[in-house]
Every structure is written in structure tokens, then in C-alpha cells.
């Protein structure tokens, strides 16, 4: 298992979550949504977003989600557990597009 302090910013932010809900939050509430490393804390998520997107972060909220059960015919299994982070930007910050980075 890797040390939490040795995670790079690109290992902390795994991928952006692009759904209708996250798109509405991005447009209306200046909030970005990411899948993050399970062992990353709010401070690390804040620093990663600020260094990658060059914006100021006002608030970070995280949630741990359990993996869903999936089936293929008679075989079943669970997807892995994962962590989601909602990152709200400070007022006046330009909301980045994910393709600009």
C-alpha cells in the first residue's frame, strides 16, 4: 500500500465525474466533481485541484461509496468501493473545462 504523503496530484484526482448532476453543479454552483483516491483527505484534494486547475478552492466535501453488485450471466461480483469529492470554488474564480488542462 502506498504512503498517503507520496501520492502525486494526478493519483489523488483519478477522473472527473461527468453526469447531468455534476454538469448542473459546475454551471450553477461553481462546484466540480471528481473520483479521488480512497486514502486521500480533503486537504490533499484541495491542493491537487488548486495546482492542476490554477483556481482557489472554497470547500471540499467527500463521500465514500460502496461498489455495486454486477452480474454476468450466473456469475456475480462487486465493483470496488470508491470515493467522490465535490470541490466548490471561491467566488470570482473561472470554472475550468476538463479539456483545457
Biopython code that builds the backbone (N, CA, C, O; Angstrom):
import numpy as np
from Bio.PDB.StructureBuilder import StructureBuilder

atoms = [
    (1, "UNK", "N", (0.845, -1.184, 0.000)),
    (1, "UNK", "CA", (0.000, 0.000, 0.000)),
    (1, "UNK", "C", (0.888, 1.245, 0.000)),
    (1, "UNK", "O", (1.885, 1.304, 0.720)),
    (2, "UNK", "N", (0.523, 2.227, -0.804)),
    (2, "UNK", "CA", (1.358, 3.407, -0.931)),
    (2, "UNK", "C", (1.138, 4.360, 0.242)),
    (2, "UNK", "O", (0.080, 4.371, 0.872)),
    (3, "UNK", "N", (2.146, 5.140, 0.507)),
    (3, "UNK", "CA", (2.086, 6.140, 1.559)),
    (3, "UNK", "C", (1.203, 7.297, 1.086)),
    (3, "UNK", "O", (1.280, 7.716, -0.068)),
    (4, "UNK", "N", (0.369, 7.804, 1.988)),
    (4, "UNK", "CA", (-0.566, 8.874, 1.622)),
    (4, "UNK", "C", (0.194, 10.135, 1.206)),
    (4, "UNK", "O", (-0.218, 10.816, 0.267)),
    (5, "UNK", "N", (1.281, 10.450, 1.878)),
    (5, "UNK", "CA", (2.023, 11.677, 1.583)),
    (5, "UNK", "C", (2.711, 11.612, 0.220)),
    (5, "UNK", "O", (3.014, 12.653, -0.361)),
    (6, "UNK", "N", (2.967, 10.394, -0.305)),
    (6, "UNK", "CA", (3.702, 10.270, -1.558)),
    (6, "UNK", "C", (2.799, 10.265, -2.786)),
    (6, "UNK", "O", (3.289, 10.079, -3.900)),
    (7, "UNK", "N", (1.497, 10.463, -2.612)),
    (7, "UNK", "CA", (0.593, 10.492, -3.758)),
    (7, "UNK", "C", (0.806, 11.763, -4.570)),
    (7, "UNK", "O", (0.864, 12.858, -4.011)),
    (8, "UNK", "N", (0.922, 11.619, -5.884)),
    (8, "UNK", "CA", (1.028, 12.800, -6.732)),
    (8, "UNK", "C", (-0.370, 13.369, -6.957)),
    (8, "UNK", "O", (-1.367, 12.703, -6.679)),
    (9, "UNK", "N", (-0.440, 14.585, -7.452)),
    (9, "UNK", "CA", (-1.737, 15.223, -7.649)),
    (9, "UNK", "C", (-2.569, 14.479, -8.676)),
    (9, "UNK", "O", (-3.797, 14.513, -8.607)),
    (10, "UNK", "N", (-1.931, 13.803, -9.633)),
    (10, "UNK", "CA", (-2.668, 13.063, -10.650)),
    (10, "UNK", "C", (-3.105, 11.692, -10.146)),
    (10, "UNK", "O", (-3.956, 11.060, -10.772)),
    (11, "UNK", "N", (-2.555, 11.220, -9.048)),
    (11, "UNK", "CA", (-3.049, 9.989, -8.424)),
    (11, "UNK", "C", (-4.153, 10.299, -7.425)),
    (11, "UNK", "O", (-4.981, 9.436, -7.134)),
    (12, "UNK", "N", (-4.179, 11.524, -6.893)),
    (12, "UNK", "CA", (-5.243, 11.925, -5.970)),
    (12, "UNK", "C", (-6.535, 12.138, -6.750)),
    (12, "UNK", "O", (-7.574, 11.593, -6.379)),
    (13, "UNK", "N", (-6.485, 12.921, -7.824)),
    (13, "UNK", "CA", (-7.663, 13.133, -8.680)),
    (13, "UNK", "C", (-7.635, 12.075, -9.771)),
    (13, "UNK", "O", (-6.839, 12.167, -10.706)),
    (14, "UNK", "N", (-8.488, 11.083, -9.661)),
    (14, "UNK", "CA", (-8.477, 9.994, -10.634)),
    (14, "UNK", "C", (-9.135, 10.400, -11.944)),
    (14, "UNK", "O", (-8.555, 10.227, -13.016)),
    (15, "UNK", "N", (-10.357, 10.946, -11.854)),
    (15, "UNK", "CA", (-11.063, 11.349, -13.071)),
    (15, "UNK", "C", (-12.195, 12.282, -12.689)),
    (15, "UNK", "O", (-12.696, 12.216, -11.567)),
    (16, "UNK", "N", (-12.609, 13.151, -13.603)),
    (16, "UNK", "CA", (-13.794, 13.966, -13.343)),
    (16, "UNK", "C", (-15.050, 13.119, -13.525)),
    (16, "UNK", "O", (-15.086, 12.229, -14.375)),
    (17, "UNK", "N", (-16.065, 13.395, -12.737)),
    (17, "UNK", "CA", (-17.356, 12.744, -12.876)),
    (17, "UNK", "C", (-18.200, 13.636, -13.787)),
    (17, "UNK", "O", (-18.506, 14.775, -13.435)),
    (18, "UNK", "N", (-18.572, 13.122, -14.947)),
    (18, "UNK", "CA", (-19.333, 13.909, -15.919)),
    (18, "UNK", "C", (-20.721, 13.285, -16.045)),
    (18, "UNK", "O", (-20.925, 12.320, -16.782)),
    (19, "UNK", "N", (-21.669, 13.862, -15.306)),
    (19, "UNK", "CA", (-23.061, 13.450, -15.354)),
    (19, "UNK", "C", (-23.911, 14.712, -15.474)),
    (19, "UNK", "O", (-23.386, 15.825, -15.447)),
    (20, "UNK", "N", (-25.209, 14.535, -15.605)),
    (20, "UNK", "CA", (-26.079, 15.708, -15.661)),
    (20, "UNK", "C", (-26.022, 16.498, -14.363)),
    (20, "UNK", "O", (-25.986, 17.728, -14.378)),
    (21, "UNK", "N", (-26.016, 15.789, -13.244)),
    (21, "UNK", "CA", (-25.965, 16.458, -11.942)),
    (21, "UNK", "C", (-24.660, 17.233, -11.780)),
    (21, "UNK", "O", (-24.675, 18.386, -11.348)),
    (22, "UNK", "N", (-23.540, 16.614, -12.121)),
    (22, "UNK", "CA", (-22.262, 17.304, -11.956)),
    (22, "UNK", "C", (-22.146, 18.481, -12.922)),
    (22, "UNK", "O", (-21.543, 19.501, -12.590)),
    (23, "UNK", "N", (-22.721, 18.342, -14.113)),
    (23, "UNK", "CA", (-22.685, 19.452, -15.075)),
    (23, "UNK", "C", (-23.519, 20.630, -14.569)),
    (23, "UNK", "O", (-23.107, 21.782, -14.711)),
    (24, "UNK", "N", (-24.681, 20.359, -13.984)),
    (24, "UNK", "CA", (-25.501, 21.425, -13.403)),
    (24, "UNK", "C", (-24.790, 22.092, -12.234)),
    (24, "UNK", "O", (-24.832, 23.316, -12.109)),
    (25, "UNK", "N", (-24.129, 21.304, -11.364)),
    (25, "UNK", "CA", (-23.380, 21.872, -10.245)),
    (25, "UNK", "C", (-22.235, 22.753, -10.742)),
    (25, "UNK", "O", (-21.948, 23.802, -10.166)),
    (26, "UNK", "N", (-21.591, 22.315, -11.809)),
    (26, "UNK", "CA", (-20.475, 23.068, -12.367)),
    (26, "UNK", "C", (-20.952, 24.411, -12.923)),
    (26, "UNK", "O", (-20.295, 25.434, -12.731)),
    (27, "UNK", "N", (-22.091, 24.404, -13.610)),
    (27, "UNK", "CA", (-22.605, 25.636, -14.218)),
    (27, "UNK", "C", (-23.233, 26.573, -13.206)),
    (27, "UNK", "O", (-23.024, 27.784, -13.283)),
    (28, "UNK", "N", (-24.002, 26.043, -12.253)),
    (28, "UNK", "CA", (-24.797, 26.887, -11.358)),
    (28, "UNK", "C", (-24.140, 27.163, -10.011)),
    (28, "UNK", "O", (-24.334, 28.245, -9.456)),
    (29, "UNK", "N", (-23.378, 26.233, -9.472)),
    (29, "UNK", "CA", (-22.842, 26.387, -8.121)),
    (29, "UNK", "C", (-21.325, 26.436, -8.061)),
    (29, "UNK", "O", (-20.755, 26.400, -6.971)),
    (30, "UNK", "N", (-20.658, 26.517, -9.207)),
    (30, "UNK", "CA", (-19.193, 26.526, -9.268)),
    (30, "UNK", "C", (-18.596, 25.376, -8.467)),
    (30, "UNK", "O", (-17.661, 25.568, -7.690)),
    (31, "UNK", "N", (-19.145, 24.182, -8.662)),
    (31, "UNK", "CA", (-18.691, 23.005, -7.944)),
    (31, "UNK", "C", (-18.247, 21.951, -8.947)),
    (31, "UNK", "O", (-18.978, 21.622, -9.882)),
    (32, "UNK", "N", (-17.045, 21.426, -8.746)),
    (32, "UNK", "CA", (-16.509, 20.376, -9.591)),
    (32, "UNK", "C", (-16.650, 19.039, -8.872)),
    (32, "UNK", "O", (-16.636, 18.994, -7.642)),
    (33, "UNK", "N", (-16.786, 17.957, -9.622)),
    (33, "UNK", "CA", (-16.981, 16.636, -9.047)),
    (33, "UNK", "C", (-15.900, 15.701, -9.594)),
    (33, "UNK", "O", (-15.695, 15.627, -10.805)),
    (34, "UNK", "N", (-15.211, 14.990, -8.700)),
    (34, "UNK", "CA", (-14.119, 14.106, -9.088)),
    (34, "UNK", "C", (-14.214, 12.770, -8.373)),
    (34, "UNK", "O", (-14.735, 12.684, -7.261)),
    (35, "UNK", "N", (-13.702, 11.719, -9.024)),
    (35, "UNK", "CA", (-13.388, 10.491, -8.321)),
    (35, "UNK", "C", (-11.964, 10.669, -7.812)),
    (35, "UNK", "O", (-11.067, 11.027, -8.575)),
    (36, "UNK", "N", (-11.757, 10.420, -6.515)),
    (36, "UNK", "CA", (-10.452, 10.642, -5.910)),
    (36, "UNK", "C", (-9.938, 9.342, -5.299)),
    (36, "UNK", "O", (-10.687, 8.377, -5.143)),
    (37, "UNK", "N", (-8.659, 9.330, -4.956)),
    (37, "UNK", "CA", (-8.069, 8.165, -4.307)),
    (37, "UNK", "C", (-8.754, 7.921, -2.978)),
    (37, "UNK", "O", (-9.102, 8.866, -2.270)),
    (38, "UNK", "N", (-8.948, 6.660, -2.637)),
    (38, "UNK", "CA", (-9.701, 6.299, -1.434)),
    (38, "UNK", "C", (-9.010, 6.761, -0.159)),
    (38, "UNK", "O", (-9.677, 7.027, 0.841)),
    (39, "UNK", "N", (-7.690, 6.858, -0.179)),
    (39, "UNK", "CA", (-6.964, 7.264, 1.031)),
    (39, "UNK", "C", (-6.572, 8.740, 1.021)),
    (39, "UNK", "O", (-5.794, 9.169, 1.874)),
    (40, "UNK", "N", (-7.091, 9.524, 0.079)),
    (40, "UNK", "CA", (-6.798, 10.962, 0.029)),
    (40, "UNK", "C", (-7.741, 11.713, 0.965)),
    (40, "UNK", "O", (-8.920, 11.378, 1.073)),
    (41, "UNK", "N", (-7.209, 12.733, 1.641)),
    (41, "UNK", "CA", (-8.055, 13.535, 2.525)),
    (41, "UNK", "C", (-8.431, 14.843, 1.835)),
    (41, "UNK", "O", (-7.994, 15.114, 0.716)),
    (42, "UNK", "N", (-9.254, 15.655, 2.519)),
    (42, "UNK", "CA", (-9.769, 16.882, 1.911)),
    (42, "UNK", "C", (-8.667, 17.883, 1.595)),
    (42, "UNK", "O", (-8.736, 18.580, 0.583)),
    (43, "UNK", "N", (-7.662, 17.959, 2.444)),
    (43, "UNK", "CA", (-6.558, 18.893, 2.208)),
    (43, "UNK", "C", (-5.792, 18.519, 0.949)),
    (43, "UNK", "O", (-5.421, 19.391, 0.163)),
    (44, "UNK", "N", (-5.554, 17.232, 0.754)),
    (44, "UNK", "CA", (-4.842, 16.792, -0.447)),
    (44, "UNK", "C", (-5.673, 17.038, -1.701)),
    (44, "UNK", "O", (-5.127, 17.422, -2.735)),
    (45, "UNK", "N", (-6.978, 16.823, -1.626)),
    (45, "UNK", "CA", (-7.848, 17.083, -2.773)),
    (45, "UNK", "C", (-7.825, 18.569, -3.103)),
    (45, "UNK", "O", (-7.735, 18.937, -4.274)),
    (46, "UNK", "N", (-7.905, 19.428, -2.089)),
    (46, "UNK", "CA", (-7.845, 20.883, -2.297)),
    (46, "UNK", "C", (-6.546, 21.284, -2.987)),
    (46, "UNK", "O", (-6.571, 22.033, -3.963)),
    (47, "UNK", "N", (-5.411, 20.795, -2.490)),
    (47, "UNK", "CA", (-4.117, 21.142, -3.075)),
    (47, "UNK", "C", (-3.987, 20.627, -4.507)),
    (47, "UNK", "O", (-3.413, 21.304, -5.360)),
    (48, "UNK", "N", (-4.516, 19.438, -4.772)),
    (48, "UNK", "CA", (-4.441, 18.877, -6.123)),
    (48, "UNK", "C", (-5.246, 19.705, -7.114)),
    (48, "UNK", "O", (-4.765, 19.995, -8.210)),
    (49, "UNK", "N", (-6.463, 20.088, -6.746)),
    (49, "UNK", "CA", (-7.301, 20.893, -7.648)),
    (49, "UNK", "C", (-6.674, 22.264, -7.870)),
    (49, "UNK", "O", (-6.661, 22.765, -8.994)),
    (50, "UNK", "N", (-6.155, 22.874, -6.811)),
    (50, "UNK", "CA", (-5.542, 24.200, -6.956)),
    (50, "UNK", "C", (-4.298, 24.141, -7.826)),
    (50, "UNK", "O", (-4.059, 25.070, -8.597)),
    (51, "UNK", "N", (-3.499, 23.089, -7.735)),
    (51, "UNK", "CA", (-2.275, 23.029, -8.532)),
    (51, "UNK", "C", (-2.549, 22.640, -9.982)),
    (51, "UNK", "O", (-1.872, 23.134, -10.884)),
    (52, "UNK", "N", (-3.519, 21.771, -10.225)),
    (52, "UNK", "CA", (-3.791, 21.344, -11.604)),
    (52, "UNK", "C", (-4.557, 22.411, -12.370)),
    (52, "UNK", "O", (-4.188, 22.742, -13.497)),
    (53, "UNK", "N", (-5.621, 22.959, -11.778)),
    (53, "UNK", "CA", (-6.504, 23.880, -12.494)),
    (53, "UNK", "C", (-6.195, 25.357, -12.240)),
    (53, "UNK", "O", (-6.808, 26.220, -12.868)),
    (54, "UNK", "N", (-5.269, 25.668, -11.345)),
    (54, "UNK", "CA", (-4.864, 27.057, -11.043)),
    (54, "UNK", "C", (-6.059, 27.902, -10.609)),
    (54, "UNK", "O", (-6.271, 28.999, -11.127)),
    (55, "UNK", "N", (-6.843, 27.387, -9.653)),
    (55, "UNK", "CA", (-8.000, 28.081, -9.093)),
    (55, "UNK", "C", (-7.911, 28.033, -7.576)),
    (55, "UNK", "O", (-7.113, 27.278, -7.021)),
    (56, "UNK", "N", (-8.727, 28.834, -6.908)),
    (56, "UNK", "CA", (-8.799, 28.829, -5.446)),
    (56, "UNK", "C", (-10.035, 28.048, -5.018)),
    (56, "UNK", "O", (-11.121, 28.251, -5.561)),
    (57, "UNK", "N", (-9.871, 27.163, -4.052)),
    (57, "UNK", "CA", (-10.943, 26.286, -3.596)),
    (57, "UNK", "C", (-11.531, 26.834, -2.303)),
    (57, "UNK", "O", (-10.796, 27.207, -1.389)),
    (58, "UNK", "N", (-12.866, 26.883, -2.229)),
    (58, "UNK", "CA", (-13.545, 27.352, -1.023)),
    (58, "UNK", "C", (-13.871, 26.193, -0.090)),
    (58, "UNK", "O", (-13.727, 26.327, 1.126)),
    (59, "UNK", "N", (-14.306, 25.058, -0.633)),
    (59, "UNK", "CA", (-14.789, 23.964, 0.203)),
    (59, "UNK", "C", (-14.629, 22.641, -0.535)),
    (59, "UNK", "O", (-14.782, 22.572, -1.754)),
    (60, "UNK", "N", (-14.316, 21.588, 0.229)),
    (60, "UNK", "CA", (-14.240, 20.235, -0.317)),
    (60, "UNK", "C", (-15.133, 19.343, 0.524)),
    (60, "UNK", "O", (-15.022, 19.316, 1.749)),
    (61, "UNK", "N", (-16.025, 18.609, -0.142)),
    (61, "UNK", "CA", (-16.870, 17.615, 0.529)),
    (61, "UNK", "C", (-16.571, 16.268, -0.101)),
    (61, "UNK", "O", (-16.477, 16.161, -1.324)),
    (62, "UNK", "N", (-16.419, 15.232, 0.725)),
    (62, "UNK", "CA", (-16.119, 13.900, 0.214)),
    (62, "UNK", "C", (-17.176, 12.909, 0.669)),
    (62, "UNK", "O", (-17.855, 13.112, 1.676)),
    (63, "UNK", "N", (-17.299, 11.836, -0.094)),
    (63, "UNK", "CA", (-18.226, 10.767, 0.240)),
    (63, "UNK", "C", (-17.600, 9.445, -0.193)),
    (63, "UNK", "O", (-17.061, 9.334, -1.294)),
    (64, "UNK", "N", (-17.677, 8.442, 0.685)),
    (64, "UNK", "CA", (-17.224, 7.099, 0.367)),
    (64, "UNK", "C", (-18.415, 6.294, -0.138)),
    (64, "UNK", "O", (-19.442, 6.208, 0.535)),
    (65, "UNK", "N", (-18.277, 5.707, -1.317)),
    (65, "UNK", "CA", (-19.368, 4.966, -1.936)),
    (65, "UNK", "C", (-19.008, 3.487, -2.024)),
    (65, "UNK", "O", (-17.875, 3.132, -2.346)),
    (66, "UNK", "N", (-19.982, 2.633, -1.735)),
    (66, "UNK", "CA", (-19.770, 1.196, -1.841)),
    (66, "UNK", "C", (-19.950, 0.760, -3.288)),
    (66, "UNK", "O", (-20.766, 1.318, -4.021)),
    (67, "UNK", "N", (-19.177, -0.246, -3.689)),
    (67, "UNK", "CA", (-19.295, -0.779, -5.038)),
    (67, "UNK", "C", (-20.601, -1.513, -5.229)),
    (67, "UNK", "O", (-21.094, -2.171, -4.312)),
    (68, "UNK", "N", (-21.161, -1.402, -6.419)),
    (68, "UNK", "CA", (-22.435, -2.050, -6.724)),
    (68, "UNK", "C", (-22.209, -3.504, -7.121)),
    (68, "UNK", "O", (-21.141, -3.868, -7.613)),
    (69, "UNK", "N", (-23.238, -4.335, -6.898)),
    (69, "UNK", "CA", (-23.178, -5.708, -7.338)),
    (69, "UNK", "C", (-23.515, -5.775, -8.825)),
    (69, "UNK", "O", (-24.508, -5.195, -9.265)),
    (70, "UNK", "N", (-22.702, -6.472, -9.587)),
    (70, "UNK", "CA", (-22.920, -6.630, -11.024)),
    (70, "UNK", "C", (-22.941, -8.117, -11.364)),
    (70, "UNK", "O", (-22.287, -8.930, -10.710)),
    (71, "UNK", "N", (-23.704, -8.452, -12.397)),
    (71, "UNK", "CA", (-23.815, -9.852, -12.803)),
    (71, "UNK", "C", (-23.486, -9.996, -14.275)),
    (71, "UNK", "O", (-23.777, -9.116, -15.085)),
    (72, "UNK", "N", (-22.875, -11.121, -14.603)),
    (72, "UNK", "CA", (-22.668, -11.550, -15.987)),
    (72, "UNK", "C", (-23.175, -12.984, -16.049)),
    (72, "UNK", "O", (-22.458, -13.917, -15.687)),
    (73, "UNK", "N", (-24.403, -13.159, -16.505)),
    (73, "UNK", "CA", (-24.982, -14.494, -16.529)),
    (73, "UNK", "C", (-25.174, -15.012, -15.115)),
    (73, "UNK", "O", (-25.841, -14.373, -14.301)),
    (74, "UNK", "N", (-24.598, -16.159, -14.821)),
    (74, "UNK", "CA", (-24.744, -16.721, -13.479)),
    (74, "UNK", "C", (-23.636, -16.271, -12.530)),
    (74, "UNK", "O", (-23.668, -16.607, -11.346)),
    (75, "UNK", "N", (-22.667, -15.524, -13.026)),
    (75, "UNK", "CA", (-21.569, -15.053, -12.193)),
    (75, "UNK", "C", (-21.886, -13.652, -11.678)),
    (75, "UNK", "O", (-22.372, -12.802, -12.423)),
    (76, "UNK", "N", (-21.610, -13.425, -10.413)),
    (76, "UNK", "CA", (-21.853, -12.104, -9.851)),
    (76, "UNK", "C", (-20.639, -11.675, -9.054)),
    (76, "UNK", "O", (-19.861, -12.502, -8.579)),
    (77, "UNK", "N", (-20.494, -10.382, -8.918)),
    (77, "UNK", "CA", (-19.388, -9.821, -8.160)),
    (77, "UNK", "C", (-19.678, -8.367, -7.861)),
    (77, "UNK", "O", (-20.692, -7.819, -8.293)),
    (78, "UNK", "N", (-18.785, -7.754, -7.126)),
    (78, "UNK", "CA", (-18.958, -6.357, -6.736)),
    (78, "UNK", "C", (-17.899, -5.498, -7.390)),
    (78, "UNK", "O", (-16.742, -5.900, -7.513)),
    (79, "UNK", "N", (-18.306, -4.308, -7.808)),
    (79, "UNK", "CA", (-17.353, -3.299, -8.244)),
    (79, "UNK", "C", (-16.622, -2.782, -7.015)),
    (79, "UNK", "O", (-17.154, -2.875, -5.908)),
    (80, "UNK", "N", (-15.422, -2.242, -7.173)),
    (80, "UNK", "CA", (-14.689, -1.774, -5.990)),
    (80, "UNK", "C", (-15.334, -0.540, -5.351)),
    (80, "UNK", "O", (-16.005, 0.239, -6.027)),
    (81, "UNK", "N", (-15.124, -0.374, -4.050)),
    (81, "UNK", "CA", (-15.551, 0.833, -3.354)),
    (81, "UNK", "C", (-14.734, 2.008, -3.879)),
    (81, "UNK", "O", (-13.596, 1.834, -4.316)),
    (82, "UNK", "N", (-15.317, 3.203, -3.835)),
    (82, "UNK", "CA", (-14.606, 4.375, -4.346)),
    (82, "UNK", "C", (-15.020, 5.621, -3.593)),
    (82, "UNK", "O", (-15.982, 5.606, -2.825)),
    (83, "UNK", "N", (-14.292, 6.696, -3.817)),
    (83, "UNK", "CA", (-14.508, 7.952, -3.105)),
    (83, "UNK", "C", (-14.764, 9.069, -4.100)),
    (83, "UNK", "O", (-14.082, 9.176, -5.119)),
    (84, "UNK", "N", (-15.761, 9.911, -3.793)),
    (84, "UNK", "CA", (-16.134, 11.037, -4.637)),
    (84, "UNK", "C", (-15.891, 12.323, -3.858)),
    (84, "UNK", "O", (-16.081, 12.363, -2.642)),
    (85, "UNK", "N", (-15.469, 13.377, -4.560)),
    (85, "UNK", "CA", (-15.244, 14.674, -3.927)),
    (85, "UNK", "C", (-15.967, 15.757, -4.714)),
    (85, "UNK", "O", (-15.881, 15.822, -5.941)),
    (86, "UNK", "N", (-16.684, 16.610, -3.975)),
    (86, "UNK", "CA", (-17.300, 17.809, -4.540)),
    (86, "UNK", "C", (-16.436, 18.988, -4.113)),
    (86, "UNK", "O", (-16.247, 19.222, -2.919)),
    (87, "UNK", "N", (-15.911, 19.727, -5.080)),
    (87, "UNK", "CA", (-14.993, 20.832, -4.815)),
    (87, "UNK", "C", (-15.658, 22.128, -5.257)),
    (87, "UNK", "O", (-15.890, 22.339, -6.448)),
    (88, "UNK", "N", (-15.965, 23.003, -4.287)),
    (88, "UNK", "CA", (-16.586, 24.293, -4.602)),
    (88, "UNK", "C", (-15.496, 25.345, -4.695)),
    (88, "UNK", "O", (-14.632, 25.437, -3.822)),
    (89, "UNK", "N", (-15.539, 26.137, -5.758)),
    (89, "UNK", "CA", (-14.542, 27.186, -5.976)),
    (89, "UNK", "C", (-14.964, 28.468, -5.292)),
    (89, "UNK", "O", (-16.149, 28.691, -5.041)),
    (90, "UNK", "N", (-13.981, 29.316, -4.989)),
    (90, "UNK", "CA", (-14.270, 30.608, -4.390)),
    (90, "UNK", "C", (-14.962, 31.497, -5.412)),
    (90, "UNK", "O", (-14.763, 31.328, -6.615)),
    (91, "UNK", "N", (-15.785, 32.456, -4.940)),
    (91, "UNK", "CA", (-16.461, 33.364, -5.879)),
    (91, "UNK", "C", (-15.454, 34.147, -6.707)),
    (91, "UNK", "O", (-14.413, 34.577, -6.210)),
    (92, "UNK", "N", (-15.784, 34.322, -7.974)),
    (92, "UNK", "CA", (-14.903, 35.062, -8.872)),
    (92, "UNK", "C", (-13.909, 34.186, -9.621)),
    (92, "UNK", "O", (-13.223, 34.675, -10.519)),
    (93, "UNK", "N", (-13.813, 32.915, -9.280)),
    (93, "UNK", "CA", (-12.897, 32.009, -9.970)),
    (93, "UNK", "C", (-13.547, 31.503, -11.250)),
    (93, "UNK", "O", (-14.750, 31.246, -11.288)),
    (94, "UNK", "N", (-12.738, 31.363, -12.301)),
    (94, "UNK", "CA", (-13.239, 30.835, -13.565)),
    (94, "UNK", "C", (-13.326, 29.311, -13.446)),
    (94, "UNK", "O", (-12.353, 28.653, -13.076)),
    (95, "UNK", "N", (-14.485, 28.765, -13.759)),
    (95, "UNK", "CA", (-14.682, 27.318, -13.692)),
    (95, "UNK", "C", (-13.960, 26.688, -14.881)),
    (95, "UNK", "O", (-14.280, 27.008, -16.026)),
    (96, "UNK", "N", (-12.991, 25.800, -14.638)),
    (96, "UNK", "CA", (-12.226, 25.237, -15.749)),
    (96, "UNK", "C", (-13.027, 24.179, -16.491)),
    (96, "UNK", "O", (-13.877, 23.499, -15.916)),
    (97, "UNK", "N", (-12.739, 24.056, -17.774)),
    (97, "UNK", "CA", (-13.243, 22.932, -18.564)),
    (97, "UNK", "C", (-12.204, 21.820, -18.440)),
    (97, "UNK", "O", (-11.003, 22.089, -18.407)),
    (98, "UNK", "N", (-12.661, 20.581, -18.371)),
    (98, "UNK", "CA", (-11.739, 19.476, -18.165)),
    (98, "UNK", "C", (-10.807, 19.260, -19.347)),
    (98, "UNK", "O", (-9.730, 18.686, -19.187)),
    (99, "UNK", "N", (-11.201, 19.709, -20.523)),
    (99, "UNK", "CA", (-10.369, 19.514, -21.701)),
    (99, "UNK", "C", (-9.292, 20.584, -21.844)),
    (99, "UNK", "O", (-8.432, 20.469, -22.716)),
    (100, "UNK", "N", (-9.319, 21.623, -21.008)),
    (100, "UNK", "CA", (-8.344, 22.712, -21.108)),
    (100, "UNK", "C", (-7.007, 22.342, -20.494)),
    (100, "UNK", "O", (-5.992, 22.957, -20.820)),
    (101, "UNK", "N", (-6.982, 21.349, -19.610)),
    (101, "UNK", "CA", (-5.745, 21.017, -18.890)),
    (101, "UNK", "C", (-4.817, 20.223, -19.745)),
    (101, "UNK", "O", (-3.729, 19.856, -19.300)),
]
sb = StructureBuilder()
sb.init_structure("model")
sb.init_model(0)
sb.init_chain("A")
sb.init_seg("    ")
for serial, (resi, resn, name, xyz) in enumerate(atoms, 1):
    if name == "N":
        sb.init_residue(resn, " ", resi, " ")
    sb.init_atom(name, np.array(xyz, "f"), 0.0, 1.0, " ", f" {name:<3s}", serial, name[0])
structure = sb.get_structure()
